[in-house]
């Protein structure tokens, strides 16, 4: 392993431990294990920090031209940047690095030691690379890189500054299979803003390598976790009843720091589909809530089949929690659905086998001076398999705090002063609904 450390290029002084240095007219070539270039005094060139270079074959430094060639598993380290490649060529006049792999002797169209660029946590791989280690600009051919749970590749990736990249004939996906993704997006032009978003125009959605016939004219994909507006990348799968599907494809809109809106859908190749929408809101130390809407359309069989059927199901979920005043609180979690909505979930087994759906809401009020309290409650249980609904609407509960009518809190307490009383009363209206009709019953208790 040969190692060279370069401090500046205005003037260069070499020191060695052995006499094995062979000097050509315009180059320095070494076979010893290490070559140390001492840091000179005075003015330096644009290289403003130490550059470390190493290889397993050879390092050739052209002093007059201020260039270096690295052969055999070359490695360059400059600040937070690291480049690895079979062959690396450096021009210190322009600060450019050219890195290329070498053809494999055993596999056709395969390179050994293809360039790899690493900048902090980012890693870029390609066949050829041209990189300016001073400005951070560069061009990588047949490149790919990964960020968070997504990755993108392209014929060329051009880095114009530290945060912005342009991709020619790009591919973007969040599929776990990077070699042969089940689904991906393709576009002739893509723009990446590091750790923020990927923007593309005329983008095609591909399943199993087959593009959908109609492209999206414009798309924005968030490529960092967190609340960012953008397209939601779908999942891909297979259903025995409804065919191949892609699920949860939609758009997330971060309306503000206090609310957001999501639209997404599932599509099955045999004609079925799901539509969903979710709206969330929050006000710190005051209230939070969300509203979820769902619609499912299912087709069983072909329209010409004797057993062909269609079904339409819907679901509404509302949740709201609010501390209106220190003594007044409202909580509600309501869920209304058709009896077969959950059972037709192809992606969530727990939801598909759910038997009962519960809803509840309560308004609670207390009076600090007297200690009395009042609560108004609503509850609902829906048995999906039997299609029976049981409701309590309303349920009123009033509680009177403990009172001691004979206590005067003066002097020694007498036995009769420990006598006290309290009161709690409840009123309920119970409602049961089944296929035979609706039944109401009233109940009072104290």
C-alpha positions in Angstrom: 0.0 0.0 0.0 1.4 3.4 -1.0 0.3 6.5 0.7 0.9 10.2 -0.1 -0.1 13.2 1.9 -0.3 16.5 0.0 -0.4 19.8 2.0 0.0 22.4 -0.8 1.3 22.8 -4.3 3.2 26.1 -4.4 6.5 24.5 -3.4 7.1 20.8 -2.5 9.8 19.2 -0.4 10.2 15.5 0.0 11.8 13.5 2.8 12.5 9.8 2.8 13.9 7.0 4.9 15.5 4.9 2.1 17.4 5.5 -1.2 14.7 3.8 -3.3 13.4 6.9 -5.0 13.6 6.9 -8.8 13.2 10.3 -10.4 12.1 10.9 -14.0 12.4 14.3 -15.7 8.9 15.5 -14.9 7.6 12.9 -12.4 8.3 11.3 -9.1 7.6 7.5 -8.9 8.1 5.5 -5.7 8.0 1.8 -4.7 8.6 2.4 -1.0 5.8 2.0 1.5 5.3 5.7 2.2 6.0 9.1 0.7 5.5 12.1 3.0 5.3 15.6 1.4 6.2 18.2 4.0 4.0 21.3 4.4 5.7 24.3 2.8 5.9 27.8 4.1 4.4 30.8 2.4 1.5 31.0 -0.1 -0.5 27.9 -1.1 -2.7 27.0 -3.9 -6.5 26.3 -3.8 -6.0 23.1 -1.8 -6.9 24.5 1.7 -6.6 21.3 3.7 -4.7 18.0 3.7 -5.4 15.6 0.8 -4.7 11.9 1.5 -4.1 9.6 -1.4 -3.4 5.8 -1.4 -3.2 2.9 -3.8 -2.2 -0.8 -4.0 -0.3 -0.4 -7.4 1.3 3.0 -8.0 1.2 6.7 -7.4 2.7 9.0 -10.0 3.1 12.7 -9.2 3.8 15.1 -12.1 5.4 18.0 -10.3 5.6 20.6 -13.1 2.0 19.9 -14.4 0.8 19.5 -10.8 -1.1 16.3 -11.6 -1.3 12.9 -10.0 -2.2 9.5 -11.4 -3.3 6.7 -9.0 -3.5 3.1 -10.2 -4.9 0.1 -8.4 -7.7 0.5 -5.8 -7.1 4.2 -5.5 -8.5 6.2 -2.6 -8.7 10.0 -2.1 -9.8 11.7 1.1 -10.4 15.5 1.2 -12.3 17.1 4.1 -15.6 15.1 4.2 -15.2 13.7 0.7 -13.9 10.3 -0.2 -13.4 8.8 -3.6 -12.6 5.2 -4.4 -11.9 3.8 -7.9 -9.6 1.5 -9.7 -7.9 4.5 -11.4 -8.0 8.1 -10.3 -6.5 11.1 -12.1 -6.1 14.4 -10.3 -5.4 17.9 -11.8 -4.5 20.3 -9.0 -4.6 23.3 -11.3 -8.3 22.9 -12.0 -9.1 20.8 -8.8 -10.8 18.1 -10.9 -10.7 14.4 -10.2 -11.4 11.9 -13.0 -12.2 8.4 -11.7 -12.8 5.3 -13.8 -13.1 1.5 -13.4 -11.2 -1.1 -15.4 -12.9 -3.7 -17.6 -13.3 -7.2 -16.1 -11.5 -10.1 -17.6 -14.2 -12.6 -16.7 -17.5 -10.7 -17.2 -18.5 -8.8 -20.2 -19.6 -5.1 -19.8 -18.6 -5.2 -16.1 -16.1 -2.9 -14.4 -13.8 -3.6 -11.6 -13.2 -0.8 -9.1 -16.1 1.4 -10.4 -16.0 4.9 -8.9 -17.6 5.5 -5.5 -18.1 9.0 -4.2 -18.9 9.5 -0.5 -19.8 12.9 0.9 -20.7 12.6 4.6 -23.5 10.1 4.7 -24.2 10.3 0.9 -22.8 7.6 -1.3 -22.8 7.7 -5.2 -21.8 4.9 -7.5 -21.2 5.1 -11.2 -19.1 3.9 -14.1 -17.2 7.2 -14.7 -16.8 10.3 -12.5 -15.6 13.8 -12.9 -15.5 15.7 -9.6 -14.3 19.2 -8.5 -13.2 18.7 -4.9 -13.0 22.5 -4.4 -16.5 23.5 -5.5 -18.3 20.1 -4.9 -19.5 20.0 -8.6 -19.3 16.8 -10.5 -20.7 14.5 -13.2 -21.3 10.8 -12.7 -22.4 8.5 -15.5 -24.7 5.5 -15.0 -24.9 6.5 -11.3 -27.1 5.5 -8.4 -27.5 6.7 -4.8 -29.7 6.1 -1.8 -31.3 8.5 0.7 -33.5 7.4 3.6 -35.7 4.6 2.3 -35.6 5.6 -1.4 -33.0 5.4 -4.1 -32.5 6.9 -7.6 -30.3 6.3 -10.5 -29.7 7.8 -14.0 -27.7 7.8 -17.2 -26.0 10.9 -15.7 -26.1 12.7 -12.4 -24.8 16.2 -12.4 -24.0 17.9 -9.1 -24.2 21.7 -9.5 -23.7 22.6 -5.9 -23.7 21.0 -2.4 -27.5 20.6 -2.3 -28.7 20.3 -5.9 -28.4 17.5 -8.5 -29.8 17.0 -12.0 -30.5 13.5 -13.3 -30.8 12.5 -17.0 -33.1 9.5 -17.8 -33.6 8.9 -14.1 -35.3 6.1 -12.1 -36.7 6.6 -8.6 -38.2 4.0 -6.3 -38.8 3.1 -2.6 -38.9 -0.6 -3.4 -36.6 -2.7 -1.2 -35.3 -4.7 -4.3 -32.8 -2.3 -5.8 -31.6 -4.6 -8.5 -35.1 -5.4 -9.9 -37.7 -3.1 -8.2 -41.3 -4.2 -8.4 -42.3 -0.6 -9.1 -40.5 2.6 -10.0 -40.9 6.0 -11.6 -39.0 7.1 -14.7 -38.5 10.5 -16.2 -36.1 12.0 -18.7 -35.4 14.9 -16.4 -35.2 14.9 -12.6 -33.9 17.4 -10.0 -32.9 16.5 -6.5 -32.6 18.9 -3.6 -30.6 17.1 -1.0 -32.6 15.6 1.9 -35.7 17.5 0.8 -37.4 16.5 -2.4 -37.1 15.0 -5.9 -38.8 16.9 -8.7 -39.6 15.4 -12.1 -41.6 16.3 -15.2 -43.5 13.9 -17.4 -43.0 11.0 -15.1 -44.2 7.4 -15.7 -45.2 4.9 -13.1 -43.9 1.4 -13.9 -45.0 -2.0 -12.5 -42.9 -5.0 -13.1 -41.0 -3.0 -15.8 -44.2 -2.1 -17.6 -45.1 1.7 -17.6 -48.6 2.9 -17.3 -49.7 4.5 -20.6 -50.5 8.0 -19.2 -47.6 10.0 -17.5 -47.9 12.6 -14.8 -46.9 16.0 -16.1 -45.2 17.0 -12.9 -44.4 15.2 -9.6 -42.7 16.1 -6.3 -41.4 13.3 -4.1 -40.2 14.0 -0.5 -37.0 12.1 0.2 -36.6 12.9 3.8 -38.7 11.8 6.8 -40.9 14.4 8.4 -43.9 16.6 7.4 -43.3 17.5 3.8 -45.8 18.0 1.0 -45.4 15.5 -1.9 -46.5 12.4 -3.6 -46.9 9.2 -1.5 -45.0 6.3 -3.0 -47.3 3.3 -3.5 -46.7 -0.3 -2.4 -47.0 -3.2 -4.8 -48.7 -6.6 -4.3 -51.0 -9.3 -5.5 -54.5 -10.3 -4.4 -56.1 -13.6 -5.3 -59.6 -12.0 -5.5 -58.9 -8.7 -7.2 -55.6 -9.1 -9.1 -52.4 -7.1 -9.0 -52.6 -3.9 -7.0 -50.6 -0.8 -6.0 -51.7 0.6 -2.7 -51.6 3.9 -0.8 -50.6 6.0 -3.8 -51.5 9.6 -3.2 -50.5 13.0 -2.1 -49.6 14.5 1.3 -50.2 18.2 1.8 -48.6 19.9 4.8 -51.0 22.8 4.9 -49.3 24.5 7.9 -47.6 23.5 11.2 -51.0 22.9 12.6 -52.9 20.9 10.0 -52.3 18.5 7.0 -54.4 16.7 4.5 -53.8 13.3 2.8 -55.4 11.7 -0.3 -54.5 8.2 -1.3 -55.9 5.3 -3.2 -55.6 1.6 -3.9 -56.1 0.2 -7.4 -56.6 -3.4 -8.5 -56.1 -4.5 -12.1 -59.5 -6.3 -12.2 -61.4 -3.0 -11.7 -61.7 -2.6 -7.9 -60.4 0.5 -6.1 -60.3 2.2 -2.7 -60.3 6.0 -2.0 -59.2 7.5 1.3 -58.8 11.0 2.8 -57.4 12.1 6.2 -57.5 15.6 7.7 -55.5 16.3 10.9 -55.4 19.4 13.0 -53.8 20.5 16.3 -53.6 23.5 18.5 -51.0 23.1 21.3 -52.4 22.9 24.8 -56.0 23.2 23.4 -57.2 20.6 21.0 -56.3 17.9 18.6 -58.3 15.9 16.1 -58.6 14.1 12.8 -61.3 13.1 10.2 -60.9 10.0 8.1 -63.1 9.2 5.1 -63.0 5.9 3.1 -64.8 4.4 0.1 -64.4 1.0 -1.4 -65.7 -0.4 -4.7 -65.3 -4.1 -5.3 -65.9 -6.2 -8.4 -66.1 -10.0 -8.1 -65.7 -11.8 -11.4 -66.4 -10.6 -14.9 -69.5 -8.6 -15.9 -70.6 -11.6 -18.1 -70.2 -14.2 -15.3 -73.3 -15.6 -13.7 -71.8 -15.0 -10.2 -70.7 -11.4 -10.9 -71.3 -8.9 -8.1 -70.4 -5.4 -7.1 -70.3 -3.8 -3.6 -69.8 -0.3 -2.3 -68.7 0.4 1.3 -67.8 3.5 3.2 -66.3 4.5 6.5 -66.2 7.7 8.6 -63.9 8.2 11.6 -63.9 11.4 13.6 -61.7 12.1 16.6 -61.6 15.3 18.7 -60.0 16.0 22.1 -60.3 19.5 23.6 -59.8 21.1 26.9 -62.3 24.0 26.4 -61.7 25.5 29.9 -60.0 24.2 33.0 -63.3 22.7 34.1 -64.8 21.8 30.8 -63.5 19.0 28.6 -64.7 17.4 25.3 -63.5 14.0 24.0 -64.9 12.1 21.1 -63.9 9.1 19.0 -66.6 8.1 16.5 -66.5 5.4 13.9 -69.3 4.7 11.5 -69.0 2.1 8.8 -70.9 -0.3 6.6 -70.8 -3.9 7.9 -68.4 -5.2 5.2 -66.0 -2.3 4.9 -63.3 -3.7 7.2 -63.6 -7.3 6.0 -62.5 -6.3 2.5 -59.1 -5.0 3.6 -56.5 -6.9 1.6 -53.5 -5.3 3.3 -54.3 -5.4 7.1 -55.3 -8.8 8.5 -56.2 -7.4 11.9 -58.6 -5.0 10.4 -60.1 -7.6 8.1 -61.0 -9.9 11.1 -62.4 -7.1 13.3 -65.9 -8.1 14.7 -67.0 -5.0 16.5 -66.6 -1.2 16.0 -66.8 1.1 19.0 -67.6 4.8 19.2 -67.8 7.1 22.2 -68.0 10.8 23.1 -68.2 12.7 26.4 -68.6 16.2 27.7 -67.5 16.7 31.3 -68.1 19.8 33.4 -67.0 20.4 37.0 -67.6 23.3 39.4 -64.6 24.0 41.6 -66.5 26.0 44.2 -69.0 23.3 45.0 -67.2 20.2 43.8 -70.2 19.1 41.8 -69.8 17.6 38.3 -71.9 16.7 35.3 -71.1 14.4 32.3 -72.9 13.8 29.1 -71.9 10.6 27.3 -72.6 8.8 24.1 -71.5 5.3 23.2 -72.1 3.0 20.3 -71.2 -0.6 19.5 -71.6 -2.1 16.1 -71.4 -5.9 15.7 -70.3 -6.3 12.1 -71.1 -9.9 11.5 -74.6 -9.8 13.0 -75.2 -6.2 11.8 -76.5 -5.2 15.3 -76.1 -1.6 16.6 -76.3 -0.8 20.3 -76.3 2.8 21.4 -76.6 4.8 24.6 -77.8 8.3 23.7 -77.6 10.1 25.9 -76.2 9.0 29.2 -76.4 11.8 31.8 -74.5 11.6 35.2 -74.7 14.2 37.9 -72.6 14.0 41.0 -73.1 16.1 44.2 -70.0 16.5 46.3 -69.9 15.2 49.9 -71.7 17.7 52.2 -71.5 18.0 56.1 -74.6 20.0 57.1 -73.8 20.0 60.9 -70.1 20.8 60.7 -69.0 24.3 61.7 -65.2 23.8 61.9 -65.0 25.5 65.2 -63.6 23.9 68.4 -63.8 20.2 69.0 -65.7 18.2 66.5 -68.8 16.5 67.9 -70.0 13.1 66.7 -72.9 14.4 64.8 -70.6 16.7 62.8 -69.2 13.7 61.0 -72.6 13.1 59.4 -72.6 13.8 55.7 -74.3 13.0 52.4 -73.7 13.0 48.7 -75.7 12.3 45.6 -75.1 10.7 42.2 -77.9 10.3 39.6 -77.8 8.8 36.1 -80.2 8.8 33.2 -79.8 6.6 30.1 -81.6 6.1 26.9 -80.6 2.7 25.3 -81.3 2.0 21.7 -80.8 -1.3 19.9 -81.1 -1.8 16.2 -81.1 -5.0 14.2 -82.7 -6.4 11.0 -86.1 -6.6 12.7 -86.2 -3.0 13.7 -85.3 -0.5 16.5 -85.9 -0.9 20.2 -85.7 2.0 22.8 -85.5 1.7 26.6 -85.0 4.3 29.3 -83.3 3.8 32.7 -82.9 6.1 35.7 -80.7 5.4 38.7 -79.6 7.3 41.8 
